[in-house]
Amino acid sequence: MSKGTLFDKVWDLHTVGTLPSGLTQLFIGLHLIHEVTSPQAFAMLRERGLKVLFPQRTVATVDHIVPTENQARPFADNLAEEMIQALENNCQENGITFYNIGSGSQGIVHVIAPELGLTQPGMTIACGDSHTSSHGAFGAIAFGIGTSQVRDVLASQTLALSKLKVRKIAVYGTLNPGVYAKDVILHIIRSLGVKGGVGYAYEFAGTTFEQMNMEERMTVCNMAIEGGARCGYVNPDQVTYDYLKGRDFAPIDADWDKAVAWWDSIKSDADAQYDDVVIFDAAEISPTVTWGITPGQGIGVNQSVPQPEELLEEDRFIAEEAYRYMDLYPGQPIKGTKIDVCFIGSCTNGRITDLREAAKIAKGRHVAEGIKAFVVPGSERVKQEAEAEGLDKIFQEAGFEWREPGCSMCLAMNPDKLQGRQISASSSNRNFKGRQGSSSGRTLLMSPAMVATAAIKGEVSDVRELL
């Protein structure tokens, strides 16, 4: 078993006890909720006559069902309106802070908690959303949970969990131009597989991650779950502290100095023991695109869709399914694949640095004819910052639509959906069948800069040709 890692230290500090089942009862320092997985959890509390135990440790926003074109209330979609009303009522009844539309701080839950300074090193964080692993970028242990577990955290501020093993994923070296954090995590998942991380926490280490800004680290940790890991994290360092200092909920004055000293103490020890270690060379990573129906089915932009015999035997069945569904054949170059829709946004890549990189590509160019391209900022603050920098104008002049904040076409629980067999270039995190709102729609995952490149060229293209 691992020893002396950040994961072990944070786990031990938050352990309330061991349950008769052998599971650990783990205290959760921060609970984030949204409109999709919380209504049933609150209903379960009411049925049992239970109260929210620590309302000050729960924070809410609305993101999944929010329209990104017209946010006027009531929403045109009755179900969406019912869901936001349920959240408003549940937060009001239970004294929970709610960042609603128009508050200036609404947005995708995994974007707003870090930008508010709620997410801090050494915390345990839970949210009824798969991509809660994003918060691990700060050196927090963050879990996506199901609705019944949302109920458990509301009622007891704890979760019953099995302790994970820890795999250190070390990447060394400087990324080549046109290669981004998104390419790094797609490369890791492609190499280790979508089930490779089952039973593990991933510790991302090495000079490549040390050189990344906080938003790039969030992109990597966000998709740890897509590699099968329950959580992913990066040890906190000066980059983390510089990002956090001065944010709404960050400690101040003497408390800040105390916090930094404590945060330093929870980093993995130099002689920490890991259950597994995997090493990658940054120079070998190229701009990456998924060609199939899992985030593990990725290739370099200049590579071809793999032949079945190039794959591990256990990966061949899903590859055959992917060839059929995606209308791609083995040996076909991914570059040149025609695109219909280009989406820049999501909890993976909807932050200000993502939009800046995409805007560099869009500037002075124009979206290809017949392409629908749109940009969805991850939060109201990201939108405000982007507009102050003139990024909205760059995108609009290039033929992109500029939208209001929300999850948008990452999962299409809102009006942003693919139609029929449309194929999208997307900066989101999942390319499952039907994920973007059409049961036959097709998704190619890539970095925001690569999505912008596809929008301008009308097909999958190499961003390095436009840099």
N, C-alpha and C positions, 0 to 999 in steps of 0.2 A: 504493500500500500504506500501511497505517496506520503511524504513527511516534510514539514518545513516550507510547504508552498503557501502562497497567499490563500488559495482555496481552503487548505487545511486550517489555517489560522482563523479565517473568517467563519468557517463552519463551526469550529470548536467554540468560538466566542458567542455564537448565536444558538448553541444547543441548549434547549430547555431540559431535555431528558431523553431517555430511550423508551419508546412505547412497547407494550407487550408483544407487538408484532415484530419487533426488532428494528422498526423504522425510527429515525431520529425526529423528535419534535423540534422544529427549527423556528426561532423567532424571526419575523419579517419586519425589517426596519422601515421600509417604504412600500406601500401598496398603491399601485396605479390602476385606475379603472376607466373604462369607456362605455359607450352605449350598447355594445353588442353582447358582451358576456356578463354584464352586471345585473340586468333586470331580474333574471331567474334567481340569482344569488340572493338579492334582497328579498324576493318573494319567499325563498326558503327560510330566511331569518324570521320573517313575519309569521310564517306557519308555525315556527317553533317558539315564538314569543321572545326571540333573542334581540339584543341591541348590538350596534357596532361598538366593539370594545374600546378601540382607540381611534376615533374619527380623525384626530389630528395627524395620524400616520397614513391616511388615505387621501389621494388627490385624483380628481377626475377631469377628463376633457372629452370632447366629442370629435370623432375623426372618420370612422369607417363609412358611415351612411351619409356624410355631409355632401351635398351637391357642390361642385367647384365652379359652376357658372352662375347660378342664381341662388343665393343663400337666404332670400326673403322667407320669413315665416308667415303662415305655416308652410312647410315644405310641400311641394307638389306630390311627393310620394307619401301617402298616408302612413305607411308602416314606419318610414323614416321619422316622420313627425311624432308618432306614438313613442318611438324609442328615445328620442331626445327629450320628450316630455317626461318619460319615466325616469330618466337620469336626473333631470332638473328636480323632480319631486323627491327622489331618493336622497339626493345630496342635501336638499333643504331640510328634509325630515331628520336626517342623521348628522347634520352639522359638518358636512364634508365640503372642502374647498373645491369649487368647480370652475374651470376655465372654459367658459362658453364662447360661442361665436361673438365677436365684437368686444371681447374683454381685452384684446391686445396681446393675449398670451395663449389663445386657442391654437391647436394644431395637432399633428400626429403625436400620440402619447410618448413615443420614443424620441421625438424631436424636442418636445417642450420640457420634459423633466430635466434633461441635461442643460438646456439653455437657461432654465430658471435656477440652476444650481441645486436642485433637489437631489440629483444623482451625485453621490460622493463615494470616494474610496472606502473600502472596508464594510460597506453596507450589504445587507441582504435585501433584494428587491423582487417583488412578484407582480405580475400583471396577467390578466386573462387574454394573452396575446402571444403567439409563438415567438415573435421577434424581440421579446424582452431581453434576450441575450445581448442586445445592443449596449446596454448600460454597463456591461463588463469592461468596456473601453476605459472606464475610470478606476478599475480595480475593485469593482463591486461584484458580488455573486448574484446574478439575476436570472430568474426562472420564468418562463411562460407557463401558465397554469390553466386548468379547465374550470368550468363554471362552479362545480361543487367545491373546488379548492378556493375559488374566489369567496364563496360562502364561509369556508373555514377561516380564511384570513380576516374577513370582516368580523366574525364572531370571536375569534381567539387570538388573532395576530400571529398565528403560527401555521406551519405546514408540516405534514407527515411525509418525510422523504427518505429515500435510501441514499447513503453517502456515495458520491461518484469517485471513480478513479481519475487521475489527472494525467493528461498527455501534453507534453511540451511540444509546441510546433514552432521551431526556430527558423526564421528566414533572415539570411545575411546578404548584405550588399545594397547597392542603390538601384532603384527601379529605372529602367530605360525611359526616355521620353515617350509619351503616349500610353504608358502603362500606369494604371491607377490601383488604388486599394481594392476596387471591385474585381480587377483582374487577379489580384493576389488571392482573394478568398475563393474565386471561381476555380483558380488553378489548384488550390489546396483541396477543395471538394472533389474536383475531377481526379486528383491523384489518390485520395484516401477513400473516396466513395461516399454516397449519401447515408450509408449505414456504418461507416468507419468509426464514427464518434459515439455510437450507442454505448451508454454506461460511463461516458467520460465527461469531464470538464476539459476544455481546451485552453491551455495557457499559451498565448501568442507572444513570442519573445524573439530577440535578435535585433541586429542593427536596422533592418528594414522597418520594423514596427517602431523602433525608437525614433526614427527619422520622420515618422508620420505625425500629422496634426491630430487633434482629438476627433475631428469629424471623419477622417480617414480610418482611425481606429474603430469608430462606431460602425462604419460600413463593414469592416472585417468581423467584428463581434456579432453584428446583426445577423450574419449568415452562418454563424457557427451551428445553429440549429439545423440548417439545410445539409450540413455534413453529419447529422445524427447526434451531435453533442448536445447535452442538456443546457450547457452554458459555455461561454467563452470569455476570457478576460485578458487584459494587459496590465502588468504591474504599474502602479502610479509613479510618476516622475515629475520633473519640473514642468514639462509640457502640460500635464494634467493640472498642476497647481496654478499655472499661468492662465489656463482656460477658466478655472473655477473662481479665481479671485475677483471679488466685486460683484458676483452674480447675486440675484435676489435672496437666495437662501444659503449662501456661503457664509461660513463663520467670519467674524470681523475682529480686528484688534488682537488682544491677547489670545482670544479663542482661536483665531486663525493660526497663530504660531503653535498652539497646543495641537490643533488638528493636523497640521503638516507633520509634526513630530510623530504623531500616532500613525498617520498614513504611511510615513517612511518605515515604521516598525512592522507593518503587516505585509510588506513586499516579500516575495519568495526569497528564502535564504540562498546565499551563494552555493551552499552544499545541500540544497533541497533535493529530496529523492522523488523521482517521477515514476509512474507506472509504465510510461512509454515516452520516447523522444523521437521526433521526426524532423529532419533538416532539409530545407530548400535553399536554392540559390536564386536570388532576385533577378540576376541577369538572364536566367532561363525562362522568365515569365514574359509572355507577349500579350497584346490586347486579345481578350478572350470573349468568345461568343458561345452561348449554348445553342445546340442544334436539335435537341430532343425534348423530352417531356419530364426530365428531372434536372435539378441544378447541377448534378454530377456529369451530365452529358454535355461537356464543354470542350471546345477546341480553340487553338490560336486562330486569329482571323485569316491567316494565310494557309491554314490547313484544310484538309478535306474531311467530310463526314466519314467516320471510321468504317472499315470493312468488319463484318462480324468476327472474322478470324483474328483480328487485331485485339479483340476485347476478351476479358476474362469470361470463362464459360457462364458464370452466374449472371453476367451483364448482357448476355446475348438475347435473351427473351424480351427484355424491355427495350433493347435496341431495335429489334424487329418491329415491335409495336410502334416505336418512335418513327422509324422510317415511313411506316404506313400513315400514321397520324399527321406527320409534318410534311408529307409529300416530298421527302428528300431521299436520295438513293446513296448507298455506300460509294465512297470515292468522289462524291460531288463536292466541289469547292464551296465553302460557306460564303466566301466573298462573292458578291454579285447576286445573292438571294434578294429578290424583289420584296419591298416592304410596303405596307399600306398605312400603318399608324406608328407614330413615334411618341413615346411617353417618357418625360423626364420628371421624376418625383419619387415619393415613397419614403418609408422610414429607413431605407437602405441608402438612398441617394437624393434626398430632397432638401439638403442643408445648403447654407450659403456658399460654401467652398465648391460644392457640386455644381451649383448654378453658375458660378464664376467660370469653372472649367468648360462647361457647355457653351457659355456665352462667348468665350474666346473663339470657339469653332464657328458659331453662328454669325459673329460680327462681320459685316460687309458681304455676307453671302445670302442665299435665299433657299428656302425649302423647295424641293423638287415638285414639279406639277403633279397634282393628284394625291399628294401625301397629306394626311392630317397629322400635324405635329403640335403638341401642347406641353406646357411647363406648369407644374403644380408645386408651389413652394410648400415646404414641410410644416410651416407654422405662420401665424400672423406676424411674428417678429422677423422670420426669414423673409417674408414678403416685403415688409417695411424696409428692411436693410437692403434687399435687392433693388427696390424701387429708388432708394436714396442713392444707390450706385449707378442707376440708369440701366440695369440689366433687363428690366421689363421692356424698355424701348428697343434695346438690341435684339431681343427675341421677337418682338412684334414687327420690327422693320424687316426681319429675316423671314417673316411668314409663320411664326409660331404663335399659338394662342397663349395668353398669360392668364392664369386662373387664380381662384381663391384657394386657401389651404385645405388639405384633407388627404385621405388615403388614395382617393381617386381610382385610377385603373389598375392599381396593384391587385385588387381583389374584386372590384366591380360590384360592391354592395350599394352602389350609388349610380347616378345616371351615366357615368363614364364606362362604356362597355365596347368591346369589339363586336362587329357584326359578321355573322356567318363565318366564312373561312378566312377572314382577314388575318394578316400576319403582322405582329407588332415587334418593333425594336423597343425594349423596355429597360429602364434603369432599376426595376423592382427586384424582387428576390425569389419569385416562384414562377415556373414555366409549366405547371401541371396542366393537363387537359382541362379546358373550360375555365381556367383560373381568372381570365380577364373578361368574363361576362358572356362569352359565346361558347356554347357546348362544343363547337368545332373550331373555335379561334385558336391561333397559334402564336406562341410567345418566344422571342429570342432575347435572352438576358445579356446585358452588356453595361459598360460604364456610361455615365451621362455624356461624356465627350464622344463616345462611340455612337450613342443614340443620335446626337446632334449631327454627326457625320453621315449617318444613315439617312437622316431627314433631308440633308442637302443633296446627297447623291441619289436618293430614291431606292437604295439597295444597301446591303451590308458592305461596308467599306472600311479601309484601314485608316484610323484617325491620324496616323503618322504622316499620311500623304497631305493632310491639311494643316499640320502644325508649322 
